[in-house]
C-alpha cells in the first residue's frame, strides 16, 4: 500500500465521492489507493469503504485543519461539494476555498474537481428571462462551482475540471414517470419539446475521474464535459415505456409553472432546466459522447442505466 499514490476522496460516503472511491478500489493494479474523507468515519458507508481497502479519515469542510490533515501526503484528490446539504451558494464557496487552500498546502499533484458551468457566462443576471436567486445567481449550485474554478487556477493547483450534468438518478428521486389522472404514465419535465437533456449515471462521475487520474498530466488544466446520453423528453419517455411495459407520454412543463411548484429548490431547478433548454447547443454540444467513451469506455448510456434500475420504479 505504501507504494501506491494516495487519492483523497471528498464526500466519500456520498454518491459522487463513493463512485470515485469504488472505481479506484476496484482496480488494485492501478497504482492508486483511496483515503476516504467523511464527517462520520463510523457510518455504515464509511465502514463499507474501509472493508474494501480504503483508509477512512474524519474531515469536515467547516473544520479546515481536518481537511489539511486529510490531504497531507496524498498524491491527488477528487473534490466535490454538496450544495443541497445547505442550499447556500455562499457556504459552498466557503467550502471550496477550504479545499483549495488545503490542496495548495499539501502540494497535490492532481486534483479532479467535480464542477458545473457558471450560467452567467451565457446569461447575465440582468437578463430578465429567469429570476435572480441568492442575490447574484441564476442557478446557484451551478454558478458557485463554476465561479470557483478560477480559485484552483489562481492557487496553482494542478486541476482537471469535470463538468457534470443532470443525474439519471433524478428519475428515481421524484422526476420519473407518474400516473396521471387519466391513468396514463406521464414523464413531466421542465424541458421544451425537441430540446435535449444531457444526463449521466452519477457513478460515472467517479469512474471518469479515475480514468483521468490514470491518464495524468494530459488532463491537468483541461475541462472534461461529462454526459452519458443526450435525449429529448419524448425519447426518455419512449425508453421508459420499453422497460416499464406500457405507454409513457412526455409532458413539457413551462418553466414558470415549474418554478412555482411547492417544493424546496423549485425555482432553482426550474432555472436549471431553462438553462439546459435555452443554451442546449452550448451545454449539450460541449459533451462529446464519443470522446467521453474514449476516456471512460464503461460510460453508461440511459439504456444501460435504465436496464439496471427499472425495478426501482414503483408504478401504482
Secondary structure, DSSP 8 states (H G I E B T S, - for coil): -TTSEEEEETTTTSHHHHHHHHHHHT-TTSSEEEEEEES-TTSHHHHHHHHHT-EEEE-BTTBHHHHHHHHTT-SEEEE---GGGT--HHHHHHHHHHHHHHHHHTT-SEEEEEE---GGGTS-TT-TTS--BTTTBSSHHHHHHHHHHHHHHHHT--EEEEE--EEGGGGTTTTS-EE-TTS-EEEEES--TT-EEEEE-THHHHHHHHHHHHHGGGGTT-EEE--SEEEEHHHHHHHHHHHHTS-EEEEE--HHHHHTSSSTTHHHHHHHHHHHHHTHHHHGGG--HHHHHHH-TT---HHHHHHHHGGG----
